[in-house]
Amino acid sequence: QQRTLCVCELTSLLGLSQSAISKHLKLLEDADLVVSERQGPWMNYRLAEHTNPYAAAMNSRLEEWLDDDPAIRDLMARAQRVDRLEVCKTKPGQAQQGGRVAEAPRPRKARRVVS
């Protein structure tokens, strides 16, 4: 549960878009529930160590409740096996989106307006 994951790993595991994952992580980070650190090209996220007794109590309760959920147990098992070198593969000119590689948008050419 203390494994660090990057955004593309979370995208692959949860099936959500990169932008949705990033927005949620920002909220969790602002609430001091997760911490981030850069490692080369990846921004890694992990659960924060809780010095706040309220956050520690909330995490403890969540663990108890979620441990009984088969879907969460499956997700946690998959999280141990997800490989960022596989799910974050990109080639020059491509961007990672929703666990799949998509072509990066090309710059638009300026249009001349004729009046």
Residue frames as a rotation matrix with the C-alpha (Angstrom) as fourth column:
GLN 1
0.560 0.829 0.000 0.00
0.829 -0.560 0.000 0.00
0.000 0.000 -1.000 0.00
GLN 2
0.516 -0.443 -0.733 3.01
0.039 -0.843 0.537 2.26
-0.856 -0.306 -0.417 0.17
ARG 3
-0.203 -0.563 0.801 4.09
0.867 0.277 0.414 1.55
-0.455 0.778 0.432 -3.40
THR 4
-0.320 0.062 -0.945 4.56
-0.249 -0.968 0.020 4.64
-0.914 0.241 0.325 -5.50
LEU 5
0.016 0.397 0.918 2.63
0.871 0.445 -0.207 4.86
-0.490 0.803 -0.339 -8.75
CYS 6
-0.917 -0.268 -0.296 2.86
0.075 -0.844 0.532 7.32
-0.392 0.465 0.794 -11.62
VAL 7
-0.256 0.879 -0.404 -0.15
-0.675 -0.461 -0.576 8.83
-0.692 0.125 0.711 -13.38
CYS 8
-0.192 0.204 -0.960 0.03
-0.901 0.350 0.255 6.45
0.388 0.914 0.117 -16.36
GLU 9
-0.917 -0.097 -0.387 0.06
0.047 0.937 -0.346 3.43
0.396 -0.335 -0.855 -14.00
LEU 10
-0.694 0.713 -0.097 -3.00
0.020 -0.116 -0.993 4.79
-0.720 -0.691 0.066 -12.19
THR 11
-0.199 0.592 -0.781 -4.66
-0.923 -0.381 -0.053 5.52
-0.329 0.710 0.623 -15.54
SER 12
-0.543 -0.094 -0.835 -4.08
-0.539 0.801 0.261 1.93
0.644 0.592 -0.485 -16.62
LEU 13
-0.961 0.117 -0.250 -5.36
0.260 0.685 -0.681 0.48
0.092 -0.719 -0.689 -13.34
LEU 14
-0.567 0.756 -0.327 -8.44
0.132 -0.308 -0.942 2.66
-0.813 -0.577 0.075 -12.95
GLY 15
-0.374 0.414 0.830 -9.45
0.923 0.249 0.292 3.11
-0.086 0.876 -0.475 -16.59
LEU 16
0.656 0.544 -0.524 -9.81
0.510 -0.831 -0.223 6.87
-0.556 -0.121 -0.822 -16.18
SER 17
0.744 -0.372 0.555 -8.31
0.372 -0.460 -0.807 9.65
0.555 0.807 -0.204 -18.28
GLN 18
-0.262 -0.938 -0.227 -4.94
0.852 -0.114 -0.510 11.14
0.453 -0.327 0.829 -17.43
SER 19
-0.550 0.072 0.832 -6.56
-0.138 -0.990 -0.006 14.52
0.823 -0.118 0.555 -16.79
ALA 20
0.569 0.815 0.110 -9.12
-0.314 0.091 0.945 13.05
0.760 -0.572 0.308 -14.36
ILE 21
0.530 -0.471 -0.706 -6.40
0.761 0.630 0.151 11.17
0.374 -0.617 0.692 -12.46
SER 22
-0.518 -0.813 0.264 -4.22
0.633 -0.573 -0.521 14.29
0.575 -0.103 0.812 -12.30
LYS 23
-0.179 0.538 0.824 -7.08
-0.380 -0.810 0.447 16.45
0.908 -0.233 0.349 -11.00
HIS 24
0.826 0.510 -0.240 -7.94
-0.027 0.462 0.887 13.93
0.563 -0.726 0.395 -8.27
LEU 25
0.223 -0.835 -0.503 -4.29
0.900 0.375 -0.224 13.56
0.375 -0.402 0.835 -7.28
LYS 26
-0.547 -0.385 0.743 -3.98
0.189 -0.922 -0.339 17.34
0.815 -0.045 0.577 -6.98
LEU 27
0.331 0.761 0.558 -6.95
-0.520 -0.346 0.781 17.44
0.787 -0.549 0.282 -4.59
LEU 28
0.860 -0.040 -0.508 -5.53
0.360 0.755 0.549 14.56
0.361 -0.655 0.664 -2.54
GLU 29
-0.158 -0.987 -0.041 -2.13
0.837 -0.111 -0.535 16.22
0.524 -0.119 0.844 -2.45
ASP 30
-0.356 0.103 0.929 -3.64
-0.207 -0.978 0.030 19.55
0.911 -0.181 0.370 -1.36
ALA 31
0.675 0.671 0.308 -5.37
-0.498 0.106 0.861 17.66
0.545 -0.734 0.406 1.48
ASP 32
-0.188 -0.884 0.428 -2.01
-0.974 0.113 -0.195 16.11
0.124 -0.453 -0.883 2.50
LEU 33
0.629 0.457 0.629 -3.34
-0.526 0.846 -0.089 12.59
-0.572 -0.275 0.772 1.82
VAL 34
0.759 -0.491 0.427 -0.81
0.644 0.665 -0.379 11.80
-0.098 0.563 0.821 -0.91
VAL 35
0.354 -0.728 -0.587 2.69
-0.260 -0.680 0.686 13.06
-0.898 -0.090 -0.430 -1.62
SER 36
0.983 -0.057 0.175 4.43
0.184 0.265 -0.947 13.34
0.007 0.963 0.271 -4.94
GLU 37
0.233 -0.948 -0.216 8.04
-0.246 -0.273 0.930 13.21
-0.941 -0.163 -0.297 -6.03
ARG 38
0.758 -0.037 -0.651 9.66
-0.652 -0.052 -0.756 13.41
-0.006 0.998 -0.063 -9.44
GLN 39
0.126 -0.725 0.677 11.79
-0.055 0.676 0.734 10.50
-0.990 -0.130 0.046 -10.60
GLY 40
-0.812 -0.446 0.376 13.17
0.371 0.101 0.923 11.19
-0.450 0.889 0.083 -14.07
PRO 41
-0.865 0.488 0.116 10.24
-0.127 -0.437 0.890 11.55
0.485 0.755 0.440 -16.48
TRP 42
-0.136 0.860 -0.491 7.69
0.555 0.477 0.682 10.28
0.821 -0.180 -0.542 -13.91
MET 43
-0.441 0.174 0.881 5.83
-0.747 -0.615 -0.252 12.08
0.498 -0.769 0.401 -11.18
ASN 44
-0.563 0.151 -0.812 5.26
0.328 0.943 -0.051 9.42
0.759 -0.295 -0.581 -8.51
TYR 45
-0.052 0.636 0.770 2.48
-0.782 -0.506 0.365 9.46
0.621 -0.583 0.523 -5.93
ARG 46
-0.535 -0.040 -0.844 2.11
0.395 0.871 -0.292 7.54
0.746 -0.490 -0.450 -2.66
LEU 47
0.619 0.761 -0.194 0.00
0.485 -0.176 0.856 7.74
0.618 -0.624 -0.478 0.46
ALA 48
0.063 -0.561 0.825 1.25
-0.459 -0.750 -0.476 10.33
0.886 -0.349 -0.305 2.91
GLU 49
-0.556 -0.246 -0.794 2.59
0.642 0.480 -0.598 9.44
0.528 -0.842 -0.108 6.34
HIS 50
0.288 0.821 0.494 -0.06
0.231 -0.560 0.796 10.79
0.929 -0.115 -0.351 8.68
THR 51
-0.848 -0.473 -0.239 0.94
0.387 -0.245 -0.889 12.93
0.362 -0.846 0.391 11.60
ASN 52
-0.554 0.761 0.339 -2.60
-0.768 -0.624 0.146 14.31
0.322 -0.180 0.929 11.66
PRO 53
-0.862 0.191 0.469 -4.67
-0.159 0.777 -0.609 12.00
-0.481 -0.600 -0.639 13.93
TYR 54
0.145 0.978 -0.153 -7.86
-0.483 -0.064 -0.873 12.63
-0.863 0.201 0.463 11.93
ALA 55
0.261 -0.138 -0.955 -6.26
-0.950 0.138 -0.280 11.59
0.171 0.981 -0.095 8.63
ALA 56
-0.799 -0.597 -0.077 -4.70
-0.562 0.785 -0.261 8.53
0.216 -0.165 -0.962 10.30
ALA 57
-0.545 0.684 0.485 -8.08
-0.183 0.467 -0.865 7.48
-0.818 -0.560 -0.130 11.72
MET 58
0.412 0.713 -0.567 -9.78
-0.717 -0.130 -0.685 8.01
-0.562 0.689 0.458 8.35
ASN 59
-0.139 -0.556 -0.820 -7.14
-0.910 0.397 -0.116 5.91
0.390 0.730 -0.561 6.57
SER 60
-0.911 -0.207 0.358 -7.47
-0.369 0.796 -0.480 3.15
-0.186 -0.569 -0.801 9.14
ARG 61
-0.106 0.963 0.249 -11.27
-0.261 0.214 -0.941 3.00
-0.960 -0.165 0.228 8.70
LEU 62
0.411 0.235 -0.881 -10.97
-0.889 -0.108 -0.444 3.08
-0.199 0.966 0.164 4.92
GLU 63
-0.582 -0.705 -0.406 -8.52
-0.755 0.654 -0.053 0.17
0.302 0.276 -0.912 4.97
GLU 64
-0.763 0.362 0.535 -10.92
-0.159 0.698 -0.699 -1.87
-0.627 -0.618 -0.475 7.12
TRP 65
0.248 0.959 -0.135 -13.87
-0.358 -0.039 -0.933 -1.18
-0.900 0.280 0.333 4.84
LEU 66
0.406 -0.100 -0.908 -12.06
-0.912 -0.106 -0.396 -1.58
-0.057 0.989 -0.134 1.55
ASP 67
-0.685 -0.713 0.148 -10.24
-0.712 0.699 0.073 -4.79
-0.155 -0.055 -0.986 2.53
ASP 68
-0.377 0.637 0.672 -13.62
0.002 0.726 -0.688 -6.56
-0.926 -0.258 -0.275 2.42
ASP 69
0.553 0.608 -0.570 -14.35
-0.513 -0.292 -0.807 -5.47
-0.657 0.739 0.150 -1.17
PRO 70
0.380 -0.404 0.832 -13.34
0.543 0.826 0.153 -8.07
-0.749 0.393 0.533 -3.81
ALA 71
0.814 -0.067 0.577 -12.97
0.502 -0.420 -0.756 -5.38
0.293 0.905 -0.308 -6.51
ILE 72
0.765 -0.566 0.306 -10.54
-0.632 -0.751 0.190 -3.43
0.122 -0.339 -0.933 -4.29
ARG 73
0.409 -0.625 0.665 -8.57
-0.206 0.646 0.735 -6.59
-0.889 -0.437 0.136 -3.48
ASP 74
0.547 -0.161 0.822 -8.28
0.773 0.473 -0.422 -7.28
-0.321 0.866 0.383 -7.21
LEU 75
0.888 -0.199 0.415 -7.19
0.043 -0.862 -0.505 -3.68
0.458 0.466 -0.757 -7.88
MET 76
0.640 -0.674 0.370 -4.55
-0.689 -0.290 0.665 -3.88
-0.341 -0.680 -0.649 -5.14
ALA 77
0.369 -0.497 0.785 -3.20
0.288 0.864 0.412 -7.14
-0.884 0.074 0.462 -6.59
ARG 78
0.652 -0.088 0.753 -3.01
0.751 -0.063 -0.657 -5.61
0.106 0.994 0.025 -10.07
ALA 79
0.923 -0.311 0.227 -1.30
-0.325 -0.945 0.024 -2.52
0.207 -0.096 -0.974 -8.64
GLN 80
0.469 -0.786 0.403 1.54
-0.311 0.280 0.908 -4.74
-0.827 -0.551 -0.113 -7.42
ARG 81
0.073 -0.406 0.911 2.07
0.656 0.707 0.263 -6.07
-0.751 0.579 0.318 -10.95
VAL 82
0.942 0.307 0.132 1.57
0.297 -0.589 -0.752 -2.96
-0.154 0.748 -0.646 -13.10
ASP 83
-0.001 -0.995 0.099 4.75
0.843 0.053 0.535 -2.08
-0.538 0.084 0.839 -14.98
ARG 84
0.480 0.212 -0.851 5.28
-0.018 -0.968 -0.251 1.56
-0.877 0.135 -0.461 -15.90
LEU 85
-0.585 -0.750 -0.310 7.72
-0.368 -0.095 0.925 0.60
-0.723 0.655 -0.220 -18.65
GLU 86
-0.747 0.409 0.524 4.83
0.648 0.625 0.435 -1.19
-0.149 0.665 -0.732 -20.36
VAL 87
0.215 0.976 -0.036 1.90
0.949 -0.218 -0.228 1.13
-0.230 0.015 -0.973 -19.66
CYS 88
0.518 -0.057 -0.853 3.81
0.088 -0.989 0.120 4.39
-0.851 -0.137 -0.507 -20.07
LYS 89
-0.361 -0.685 0.632 5.39
0.724 0.221 0.653 3.53
-0.588 0.694 0.417 -23.40
THR 90
0.755 0.515 -0.405 5.35
0.094 -0.697 -0.711 6.49
-0.649 0.499 -0.575 -25.73
LYS 91
0.012 -0.713 0.701 7.16
0.990 0.108 0.093 7.34
-0.143 0.693 0.707 -28.91
PRO 92
-0.811 -0.312 -0.495 8.26
0.266 -0.950 0.164 10.82
-0.522 0.001 0.853 -29.95
GLY 93
-0.849 0.518 -0.101 5.20
-0.420 -0.547 0.724 12.82
0.320 0.657 0.682 -31.03
GLN 94
-0.114 0.829 -0.548 2.80
0.254 0.557 0.791 10.72
0.960 -0.049 -0.274 -28.93
ALA 95
-0.525 0.032 0.851 1.09
-0.755 -0.479 -0.448 11.34
0.393 -0.877 0.276 -25.61
GLN 96
-0.916 0.207 -0.343 -0.28
0.325 0.883 -0.337 8.90
0.233 -0.421 -0.877 -23.02
GLN 97
-0.510 0.817 0.269 -4.06
-0.821 -0.556 0.132 8.98
0.257 -0.153 0.954 -22.66
GLY 98
0.371 0.856 0.360 -6.30
-0.925 0.376 0.059 6.69
-0.085 -0.355 0.931 -20.65
GLY 99
0.228 -0.344 0.911 -3.87
-0.293 0.868 0.401 3.78
-0.929 -0.358 0.097 -20.60
ARG 100
0.523 -0.090 0.847 -3.39
0.761 0.496 -0.417 3.84
-0.383 0.863 0.328 -24.35
VAL 101
-0.525 -0.766 -0.370 -1.02
0.419 -0.611 0.671 5.76
-0.741 0.198 0.642 -26.56
ALA 102
0.611 0.743 0.271 -2.59
0.665 -0.297 -0.685 8.44
-0.428 0.599 -0.676 -28.72
GLU 103
-0.104 -0.620 0.778 -1.14
0.888 -0.410 -0.209 10.76
0.448 0.669 0.593 -31.30
ALA 104
-0.395 -0.105 -0.913 -0.26
0.619 -0.764 -0.181 14.14
-0.679 -0.636 0.367 -29.88
PRO 105
0.723 0.690 0.025 -2.20
0.500 -0.497 -0.709 17.01
-0.477 0.525 -0.705 -31.44
ARG 106
-0.212 -0.779 0.591 -0.36
0.977 -0.191 0.098 18.72
0.037 0.598 0.801 -34.26
PRO 107
-0.513 -0.002 -0.859 0.09
0.275 -0.948 -0.162 22.48
-0.813 -0.319 0.486 -34.19
ARG 108
0.504 0.751 0.426 -2.42
0.730 -0.106 -0.676 24.31
-0.462 0.651 -0.602 -36.35
LYS 109
-0.562 -0.629 0.537 -1.22
0.821 -0.503 0.270 26.53
0.101 0.593 0.799 -39.12
ALA 110
-0.496 0.350 -0.794 -2.12
0.163 -0.861 -0.482 30.17
-0.853 -0.369 0.370 -38.79
ARG 111
0.006 0.581 0.814 -4.89
0.990 0.114 -0.089 31.23
-0.144 0.806 -0.574 -41.16
ARG 112
-0.968 -0.247 -0.042 -4.87
0.231 -0.946 0.227 34.50
-0.096 0.210 0.973 -42.96
VAL 113
-0.013 0.984 -0.177 -8.08
0.700 -0.117 -0.705 36.42
-0.714 -0.133 -0.687 -42.62
VAL 114
-0.843 -0.177 0.508 -9.06
0.519 -0.519 0.680 38.18
0.143 0.836 0.529 -45.81
SER 115
-0.303 0.765 -0.569 -11.42
0.424 -0.427 -0.799 41.10
-0.853 -0.483 -0.195 -45.38
